[in-house]
Amino acid sequence: MLSAREYGGSIRDTVKSFWHGLSITLSYLLRRPVTVQYPDRTPMPLRDMLPPRYRGFLEVDPAICTGCQACERACPIACIAITLEKDPSNPKQRVVTQFDIDEAKCMFCGLCVEPCPTGSIQHTREFEGSQRNIRNLVFRWSDPVNPWPVYKVPKDAAYFPRVPLGSLVRKKLEARAWDAPGPEFLPPEAPKPPAEKPAKPAPAAPAAAKPVAATGTSGN
């Protein structure tokens, strides 16, 4: 059983802790609110308030894409699909007929950006892409109807001119309504494992030689 002193100490500690927490709450009554009224009352677009190295939606600049497919090979979850074909009018020229990026599947690791030799593929600061149909987050940068030729890197090139970062992906986001129906093309599929070669049948054992009946003549 608690003594009167211990009982009074418990009440004192309770009142002290209660007042400590309440004093912190009351102190905010005299401060200006710090809540940001997103998205319509920010002093500037939120993308301009993010750090420069923020990893948002991926963007591809076709003008400096070499079609090397390094980004496709580097992606650990196969959310990039690239197809190269020969130009029918110029067999020596290769064109990109498919360049799909599934932004809904992307984990924004940045591994596809590192091996790009010209900086064609980059993360932007765009992230506002809510869609009713998840297939609308598959960004098609090239298709068989509108292919583009691969970029040939000059030997003495030290700089690759690129469009302002985020301008291309922003146009795609603004041109597509949030409740638009899904596209007809399918998202990129994961690469299939190579088919196993059928095992060679074991060679048949040689047939055993038939015994030959012994023949002989008997003398009278």
Secondary structure, 3 states (H helix, E strand, C coil): CCCHHHHHHHHHHHHHHHHHHHHHHHHHHHCCCCCCCCCCCCCCCHHHHCCCCCCCCEEECHHHCCCCCHHHHHCCCCCEEEEEEEECCEEEEEEEEEEEEECCCCCCCCCCCCCCCCCCEEECCCCCCCCCCHHHHEEEEECCCCCEECCCCCCCCCCCCCCCCCHHHHHHHHHCCCCCCCCCCCCCCCCCCCCCCCCCCCCCCCCCCCCCCCCCCCCC
